[in-house]
Amino acid sequence: MYKLSLIILLFIFQSANLLFAQLNADEIFGKVLQKRGSGEKINTLKITGRMTFGGVTGTFVIYNKKPFLNRMDLELMDKKIIQGINAKEGWFINEIADQNTAQRMPNETYERTKTQNFYMLHPLENYKSKGIKLEYKGESKVDSVDSFVITIIMQDSSKADMYIDSKNFVQLLQKTEVKQPESKDVIIESSYKDYKDIGGLLIPYFMEAKTNGQSQSKMLIEKVEVNIDIDDSIFALPVK
């Protein structure tokens, strides 16, 4: 009888801990969204800056327009890479790969990347309705900054760890493990720094991506223009 009571108490204790951890994850991320701001007064954004891949530096321009339009133009070595997203489809041009005419994205790619360069909406906003779960993992440090660690569990069971400044509630880092069927798995680290408030929306002006600890790309925002006129036509699939 004593052993049975102990088991029941242990089960209750573990269940309470699990519930507390889940509440922590939801509450912490809720504060991230609150700190980030809604940007409700922003209808369009034009973001310009520089991007580095390895030792090659180029320029980029990102266009965002509500409700959900985005486009990125990247120029490297006198070649252009363009990605466009509209309400129906996504498309791209990659002159570096000799794809000089617009190609439609596969629907799966479109669904996965359509929030990639859309600054007015956090990719995890309304995550529960998308079948995404958040779990509190513990605490850690990012460049000596105390951080909460939350694991993101996607619908396909893939996972990523999100590191959040425990004082300022901004995301500092995300680590994603990418499965490689025929080789060793890859860890992609995306870091975010130099946050600035733009029309009620807090965005990082510096981002860096690393693969297994090695820097792959850096992105530096130099200018943000808010509520300028942007014609919907620039997001449409170019006609050949």
N, C-alpha and C positions, 0 to 999 in steps of 0.2 A: 504493500500500500504506500509506504514511504517512497519507494522508487518510482511508482506511478505518479505520485504527486510532484516529485522532482522533475520528471519528464514533462509534465504538463506546464509547470512553472518555467522550465527552460524554453519550451515552445512559445509560450506567451511572451517571454523576454525577447527571444529572437524575432518574433513577429513585430513587436513594438519597435525594436531597433530598425527593422526593415522599413516600417512605416515612417519612422522619424527620418531615416536617410532619404526616403523618397520625397517627403515634405521638404527637406533641406534642398534637394536638387531643384524642385519646382520653384521654391521660394527664391533661391539664389539666382536662377535664370530669370525669374520675374523681375528681380532688381536690375539685372543686366539690361533687359528691355526698357525698364523705366529710366535708367541712366542714359541709355542710348537715345531715347526720345522718339517720338512718332514721326517727326518731320511733316506734320499734317498741313503746314502752310507751304510746303514745297510741292510744286507741280512738275518742274523739270530741273535737271542738273546737267551741267557740262563740266567734266573733270579732265584736266590735262596734266601731263607729267612725263617722267622718264622711267624706263624699265630696262633692267640689265639681265641678260642671259649669259652666264659664264663671263667672258671678257668683252661681250658685245653689248653696247648700249643703244637703245632706240627711244623713240617718243611714242606716246599713246594719247588718244582722246576717247573718253567714254561719254556716251549720251544716255540719259535716263529720262523717261517720261511716264507719268501715271496714265492709266492704271498699271500697265506692266509692259513697257517697251524699253529695250536697251540695245546698245550697239557699242562695239569697241573697235577702234582703228589703231593698229600697231604698225609702226614702220621701223624695220631693222635692215641695215645694209642695203638701203635703197629699194627694199622689197616691202610689200604690204601684206599684213594679215588682218582680215576684217571678219568680225562675227556680229550677226544681227539676230535679234529676237523680237518677234511680234506676237500678237494674240493667237495666231494659228500655227506658226512654224518658226524654225530657226534655220539659218544658212551661214555659210562661211566662204571666204576667198583666202587662199594661201599661196601667194606668189613664190614663196621660198620653196614650196613643194611643186611648183609649176602648175598649180591649180588657179588659173587666172580668171576663170568664170565662176560665178556663184554656184555652190553645191548645197542642196538641201540636207539638213541634219536628219539622221534617223530619229524617229519619234522618241526612242529611249534616251538618246543623247540630248534631245531638246528638253525633255522633262527634267533631266538631271542637271542641265547647265543653265536653265533659264533664269535662275536667281544669281548666277555667278558674278555678274558685273552690275547687278541692280542694287544700288546703294540704299534705296528708300525702303527696302524690306529686308529684314534679317532672314537668312535662309531657314532658321529654326522657328520663326514666328508661326504660331498656331500649330506647333509640332505634334500635339496630341491628335488633332484631326487628320494628320498625315501618317499616323501609325508609328510615330517616332517616340521612343522612351528615353528619359533621362534618369541616371542613377548617380547618387553621390558616392564618390570613391574615396575621398579623404582630402588631405592638405599637402601642399608641396611648395617649392620655391621656384620662381622664374626670374633669373638674374637678381637674386637676393630678395625678390618681392614675394611676400606671403600670398599664397593662392589656393583657392578651392579647386578641386579636380572633379569634373562631372563627366561621366561616360555617356556618350550619345549612342543609342542603339537604333539603327535604321530598320526599315521594314524587312530588308533582306538579311537581317542579323549582323551586318557589318557594323564595326564599332570605331569610335574615335574618342579621344580624351580632350576635353576642353578645359583650359586653365584660366581661371578668373581671378583677377586682383581682389583679394578679400577685403580691401579697404575702399577701393574706388569702383568696384563692380564693372570693370571693363575686361573684355577678353584679351589675354596676352599671348596665348599660344594654343594651337590645336595639333594634336598628334594623331595621324591616321595610319593604320596598318593596311597596306595593300597586298592582297594575296597574289602570288606569282606561281601558277601551276607547275611551271617547268624550271623555276629557279627560286632563290631565297626571297622570302617576303621583304617588302620595302616599307620603311617608316618615313612618311612625309610629315615634316614639321612646318606649320605655317605660323609665323609670328606677326604681331600687330603692335605698332608703337605710334607715339606722337599724335594722340587723339585731339581733334579740334571740333568745336561746335559750329556747325554750318546751318543756319536757319532753324535751329531746334533739333538738329540731327548730329549726333556725335560719331565721327568717322575717323579711322586711323589714316594718317598721311604717309606712313611707311609700313610696308609689308615685305616679308622675306619668306621664301620657300626653300626648305632643305630636304635632301633625300639622304637618309642614313647619315645625317650629320654634316653633309656637304652642301654648301650653298648652291642653289640652282638658278634662282631668279630673285631680283629685288625690284620693288615698285615704289616710286616716290611721287606723291601728288604735289604739284607745284601751284595749281590754281583751280578753284571751284567757282563756277558761275551758277547762280540760283535764279529760277523762274525766268529764263530767257526763252525766246521763241525757238522751238524746234519742230520742224515739219515732220509729220508722220511718215512721209515718203522715204525718209532715210532708213527706216527700219524694215521696209518692204524688200522682198527678194528682188534683186536687180534683174531687169529683163535683158535677155541676151541680144 
